Every structure is written in structure tokens, then in C-alpha cells.
Amino acid sequence: MATRAFLRLHYTWIDIGTPNVSFLVALDAGSDLLWVPCDCIQCAPLSGYHGSLDKDLGTYNPAESKTSRHLPCSHELCDLGTSCKNPKQSCPYTLNYYSENTSSSGLLVEDMLHLATNGEHSSVHALVIVGCGRRQSGGYLDGIAPDGLLGLGFGNISVPSILARSGLVHNSFSMCFKDDDSGRIFFGDLGVSAQQSTPFVPWEGKYRTYIVEVESFCVKDRCPRKTAFQALVDSGSSFSYLPEDIYNKVTVEFDRQINASRFVYDSADWEYCYKASPLKMPAVPTLTLMLAVNKSFVVTNPVFLVYGKEEEIVGFCLALQSSQESLGTIGQNLMTGYRIVFDREDLKLGWSRSNCRDLDDSSTVPLTPPAQSSTENPLPTNEQQSSPNARAVSPAVAGRAPTNIPSAAALHVVNWLSFSLLLLAHLTVILIGFTYRRLLHSDGF
């Protein structure tokens, strides 16, 4: 169960501390804090993964890092500072997830995040805030993100926010996913001039996470009436969710247009599944999201394939799920074939068609930095980091995005990914996951 849960997220190797220690962290665009298992009281076991990874999973010990420093309760980014008895006390954190009693808690620490580049500097060391996760619960004890989580959200405490305030990159990042399930992530990327864009919208008056306005959801040339909704754009989710009334209209129209026989696949998470074969794959109607300011987002890959005992294609499912919440989720499966830009400077989402190879014109280099030719960037001061309107959000969990605290529906099946980052130049990060399109149907159709 632990191994299976572990394989249901996007992951990347990062290096923290001096000397540096490697961690395989899950990526979550719906949360803010970078946390790793540390001085554990209750953490997931890290055994059982030997042989499946190129290095061992580890735990973080701030006392063994020469560059670590506990964040005091008096710091602007200490949300629980008012509960401390002494302002010099180490700042505690508690992140409560949306479902399954899943949480992480511990102490906040400042330490070095190591990034490599093939530009002017051979490496960059950025001082960031790390959650020393001493106690995990729920899904984390079952092996979901056993080695930690990297939040990519709007909050001041997130790594993208700190890198931008340090002057290392623009306050933006992009993700790109190929049809073969590989992809890239670039910090500091503002996209291309020809890209389309739509503004992010605030949630309860604040920009807490990446939400856009969907004006209508079209199936081929038909756009059912009253299909407008707001959606969380979450690259950490392999699934996509629609509010129940929107879901019903879109799926009924999809079913009406497709020339294939329905099949009930009990093991799938999707309702609308159809028979197919390697020799006869029916044409799938195009799905288009009409976003605010009249911009169209054409989905290139709306279905998940189902395989039989002999690994042959036996069917496919429309990869949309119904949600009881009013906030939908645009997951990775709807972003395939695009370079998605999370432009936090101009508060907009950008997108352009991409093969994920045209994002840079230079070769990548290893993540782990060499011993010399480095530059260090101190953590910004309280005044630089604090923002009166900013608010950190808790990480997401599997299932629907909640309406009270928008977060990524992050725990979903993905495939092996190879990512790169743009940090003044380019960096290489390795992502792992599991095949998210390959559903095995043991009984056949």
C-alpha cells in the first residue's frame, strides 16, 4: 500500500542543507510550504523503496547542517507566532489537509536549497524556509509523499516566492507536459509573446491559489448553456473535476457525440468509459474551455486508456470527475501538449502549444552543485517578505478541491517525468511517478 500511494504524485529530487542532503519531494501547486521528514516523532517509513530509485530517501536533521537556523516565533512568516510563550522560541507549524485526517506538523527552519545552472554561475544556493516535519498523520503514514512536499503556491513562504524576492528569477514559473508523459518545470519563465492568457481571480477577495474563470465548456462545436464555473489550475493533479451540474451537461454532450459503446469499468475513477481496440479507436470529440477575456483552451488529451491482460488497448475513459464543490480543478490531463505559465507578477495564466523541447536552447546540467563557483542569496528580511494581503494556504489532499480553502487535488497517478528549471539559466531536476494512463483491466471487456 505504501509503495502504491507513493507512486500517485509528481516528485522531484532537491538538495537541502550544508552538507547537502537529497529529498524526493512531491510537487504541489496548491500549497505553499516546503517540508521534509525531520527529527521524526511520527513519520512514514522510508524503507521499501530501495532499488526503485537512484538514491535512498532520507530525513533532515537541522543540527547537522552548518547553514540551518530555526525560524523564531517573532518572524513575519510565523503564522503560529502568537501561540509561542517566547518570541525567540522556534516557530511551530501545523498543516491540516482537507480529507483523511492527513496533516504535517513541526518547526520552521531556514536553510540552503541547492540549485545548479549552466549560466553565469555554475550553481546557486538560495536560503529558503523548510518545514522540519516531525509528525505526519493520515495518508502520509501510508507512504504518500514520504520524503516531503514542495509547495508552489502564492504564499510568501513558498520557494517560488522566496526565489523571486531574492532577485534570482521573475515571479513566475511554467510547467510543460508532453504526450509521452515527460515534461519540464521552469522557475522564472514568463512564457512567449504569442501565448494566450487569462487572469487569475481572487478567492474571497485574496489571491490564495491559481484560480481562473471558465465561461463555458464546449464539446466539439457545441457549448451547453450555463457551463460557467471557477477552476483551480493544478499541475499536481492528474485528474480534473467539474461541479456536478457542469459535469452532467458536458458528459451527456460528450456521450451523445462519440461513436462508441459504453462500458462500466468498476476499477476506474471515471463514469464515462467506452470499448475500443488497438485496431479500432473511435474519434474523440474535442473539448474546449472558453476562459475569461474570450480565450480558448483546447484540450489535446481528455481520455485515459484502459489496457487488458495482454497490455492491449481495450477501452478508454473520459478523464473528468464530478465534484460536489462549486470550484472545479483543471488537472494535468487537460494540460498535455501545453507550456503552462503561472505568471504571478501579472496575475495571469498563460499557455501555448509546446513539445517541451523548445523551452531552452542549451543543454541541462545536474541538480547537485559543484563545490566551487557558487553564489549565495540570503533570505529576504521580514520587511521584504511580509505582505499585508498575503496568506499561506495548507497543502492539498486527494479528492475534490475544497471551497473553504482552495487547494490542489494532488494525490493522483502520474508517469515518469524529466523536468528542468529556469533559474537565471537552466537546471535539471528528475521527476518520478507512475503511469497514469495505463489502467489495467484484468478481466477484459
N, C-alpha and C positions, 0 to 999 in steps of 0.2 A: 504493500500500500504506500509506503514511504517513497519508494522509487517511482511509482506511478504518479503520485502527487507532485513530486519534484519535477517531472517532465511536463508539467502543464503550465509553464510560464516561459517568458523570454528571460534569458540570463546573459550576463557578460562578466568577464574577469576584470577586477580592478585591484590596484595595489594601494595599501594604506600604511602609513607609519614609517619610522626610521629605526632600524632597517625595515624595508617594506615587506608586508605580508599580503598574500593574494587571497581574494574572496570572490566567490561566484555569486553575484547578486542578481536578483530578479529586477527587471525594469518595470516601473510603474509610472505612467504619465498622469495618473490620477492622485498621486500623493507627493509629499514634499521631502520627507526625511530620508537620508541615507543611514541605515542602521545595519549592524552586523552582530552575530553572536559574540558575547564578551563577558568574561568573569561569570560564567553561567551558573545560575541557580536552577533554572528550568529552561533548557534549550533542546532542540531536536537533535537526535543522534546523527553524527556525521559519518558513521561507518556505513558500509554497503554500497558506496559509490566507487570504490577502488576498481580500476580497470576501465571504467566508462568515461573517465576524464583524464586530461593530460597532466593534471596535478591534483594534489589532495585538497579537500576542503579544510578550512582552519577556523580557529577562534581568535578574537582580538584581545590583547592584553595591553591596555594603555601604559602600564608601568614599564613595559619592555620597549616602548617607543620613545626615542630621545626628543621627538617633536610634539608629543602629545601634551595637552593641558586640559584639565576639566573646566567646563564652562560654568562660571559662577551663577548663582541664582539672581544676581543683580544685572545680568546681561539682558539686553533688549530682546533677545530671541528666546529667552527662557519663559515659556508660557506659564509654567507652574511656579514661577518665582515667588509669588505671593504666599505660597504654602510652605516656604522654607522658613526655618527658625533663625537662620543666619544668612545674610546676603552673600557671604563668601562660600557658603555651602555649595557642593556640586549640584548643578541643575538636574532635576529628575524629568523624565518624560514618560508619558503613557499614551499609547496609540490604540484605540478601540476600533476594531473592524466592524463592518456592517452586519455580518452574519456569523453563525457557527461559533460564537464566543471567542473569536480569534483576536489576539492582541499581542503587542510587544511593549515592554517597559524596561527602563533602566536609567542611565545617566548620559548627559550630553558631553561630548569631548571635542576639542579642536585638534586636528592632526592633518598631516600631509596626504594629499591624493596625488599619486604619481601618474603623469601623462607624458607620452612620447610624441615627438613631432619631427618631421623632416624639413622644417623650415629654417628660420634664422637660428633657433635654438634646437639642440638635439633632444631636449626634454624640458618639461615644465613641471614644477612642484607647486601645487596650489593648496593653501591651508583651508580646509573645509570643516564643517560640523558633522560629526559622526555620532550616531546613537549607539552607545555601549549597551547592547540588548541583553540584559541579564536574565530576563524572564519572558518566555513566549507561552502562548496558550492556543487552544483550538487547532486550526489547520497547520500552524507552524510546528506543532509537535508531531504531526503526521508526515512531515517532510516537505511541506510546501515552503519554498524559499528557505531551505535550512541554513544557508550561508549568508542570509541577509537580503536587503531590498534597497534599491536606488530609486528614490523619488525624483521625478522630473517636472513637478508641478510649479505653480505660480509662487508659492510661498517663499519668503525671504530666506528660509533655512535650506532650501533645495540647492543642489550642486549647480544647476544651470544659473540660478540667481546669483550665487556667490561668484562663479566664474565671470559672469557679466559685470558685476560690481567691482571685481578686481581689475577690470580693464583687459582681460585676456581675450574675450570674444564679444561679439554682438549679443544682445539679449534675445537670442533666437536659437532654435535647433531644428533639424529636419530628420525625417526618417523615410526610408525608401524600401519597398518590398517587391522583389521580383516574383515572376510566375513560378520559378523553381524553388521558391521559399528561402532564398538568400536575401540579404539586404544590407543597409548601411544606416548609421546614425551620425549626423554631423552637428557638433556644437558650434554655434556662431554663424550658421548658414541662414542667409536671408532669402535664398531661392534665386530664381531667374526673373528677368524683366517680363517675360512673356507668360508667366504663370497667372492663373486665376486666383482670386482671393475673396474671402467673405469675413466680416468682422466677428470677433468673439463677442458674446453677450454676457453681461454680468448675471450672477445668481444672487438673488436677494440683495441687489444693489452693489455687489462686490465681485471682482474678477478672482474667483477662487480656483477655477479649473477651466479646461478648454471646452467651452460650450458654444455651439453655433445654432443659427436659426434655419430650420428646413421649412421652406414654404410649401413644397409639395413633393410627393414621392411617386414617380412615374414608372410604369411598366411598358416598355417599348414606346409607342406613341400615345398611350392612354394614361392620363393623370387623374386618378379617382379624386372626387371632391373631398374637401375637409381632411387633407392628409398633412397638415402643417403641425410641426412639433419642434421642440428644442432637443438637441442631442449632444451628449458628451463625446468628444473625439478622443479615442483612447487606443493608442498603438499597442498597449499592453493587453488588449482583449482580442482574442481570436474570434469571438462571437460578436454578433450585432443584435441589438434589441430595439424593438419598436413598441410604443404604447399600444395597449391591447386593441383599441378601436382602429388605429392606423394599421396595425399588423393585419387585422381581419380584412380590411379593404385591399391592401397590397397583395396579400397571399391569394385571395379569391381571384383577383385580376390576373395574377401570375398563373394560377392553375387553369384559368379559362383560356389563356393564350398558348400554353405549352402543349405540344402534341406527344404526350407520354402517359403511361398508365401509372396511377398512384399505387404506392406500396407502403404498408405500415411497418416501419423498422423499429422494433421495440428498444434496441440499444442506442438509438440515436437521440440527440437532444432536439431534433427538429421534427416538425409536424408534416411538412410537405416534402415527401420523398417519392421518387419515381424509378421505375425499372429502366435499365439501359444495358448495353453490352459493348465490348470493345469494337464490334463491327457496326453498332447502331447507337450512336449518341445523339439524341434529338437536339435541335437548335434551342438554346436557352434564351428567353426574352431578355432584352437589355433593361437593366434597372438604372434609373437616373434620379438623383436627388437634386431638386432645384433649391439652391441655397439663397440666402438673403443677398440683395443687390443683383438679383436675376442672373446668378452664376450656376451653371450646370456641372454636376459631378457625376460622370458616367462610371458605373461600377463595371469593372472588367471581369470580375470573377465572383459571382454571387452564390455558387454552389460548392458543396463538398462531395467528393466522390466516395462511393461505398464499394469495397472490394470483397470478393468471395474467398473460399478456401484456397484456391489456386492463384490468389493475388490478381485475378482478373476483375475488370470493372463489371459490377452487376447492377449498379444504380447510382443515384445521386440525390442529394437533399438541398433544398433552398435554405441557405445558412442564415436564416432570420429567426429570432425568437420573440415571443410575446412577453411584455412586461406589464405588471400592474402599476408601475410608476408612470408619471407624466413625462419624465426625462428619458429619452432614448439613448442608445450607445452606438456610435459608429466604430466598429472594431476593425482589426487588421484585415479581415477577409474582404472588406469593402474598399480597402486602400491599396490592394495589389496593383502594381503597374504604375504607381504614382510616387513622386517625390513630395512628401507632405511636410510643409514648413509651419512650425509653431512659432510665429513671429510675435514675441512678447513685447517688443518695442512699440510696434504699431497696432498691437492687439488685434491681430487678424490671422486667419488660417489661409495658407497658400498651397496650391497644388499644381503640378504639371506632370505630363506623361514622362516616364523615365525608365530606362533599362538598368538604373542603379550603377552603371559604369561610367556615366557621363558627368558625375559629380565632381571629379577631380582629374587633373592631367598629370599626376605624379604617382609614384609608387608609394605604398604604405610601409611603415616600419613597425617593429614590435612594440607592444604596450609598455613593457618594463624598460625604464630609462637606463641609459648608460651611467657610469659613475661620475662623469665629468660633463662640462659644457651645459650646465643646468641653470635655470633661473627660478628663484623662489618668489612667491607672491603672497604677502601676508593677508590674513583675513581682514576684511574691511572693519573699520571701527563701528561702534554702536550707532553713531550718527549716520554713517554711510549705509548701514544695513537696515536700520529701522525705517518703517514706512507706516504712517498713521492709518492707512486703509488696508494694509496687508494682513493676511491671516493664514496661518498654516492650516492644512487640512489633513485629516487622518488618511492612511493608506486604504486602498480598496480591497475588496474580497470578491470571491466568486459569486456569481449571481447577478442580479439587476443592480443598476446604479441607484442609490437611494435618493429620495427627494429632499431630505433634510440636510445631508452633507454630500454633495456630488463627489463621486469617486469612481475609479476605474473598475469595471468588472474584469478583474485581471487574471483570474486563475483559469486559463483556457489552454487547450492543446495547440502547440506550435511546432515548427520544424527547425532543423539546423539552420542557423543564420550566421553570416560573417559580416560584422559591422565595422565601419571606420568612423572616426570622429574628426571634425574640423576644429582645431584649436590653434588659431593663427596659421596653421598649415593642416596637416593630416595625421591622424593617429589610427592605429589598428586595435580593435577590440574583438574578441571572439565570443560569439553568442551561441548558446546551445538550447535545444528544446526537443520537441518530439514531433513526428509527422502529424500535422493537424488535419490534413485532408484524407489521410488514409484510414478510413473506418473499416474494420474487418467484420464482415458479416459471416459468422461461422456456419450458419445453416443454409446460406444461399437463398436466392429468391425462388 
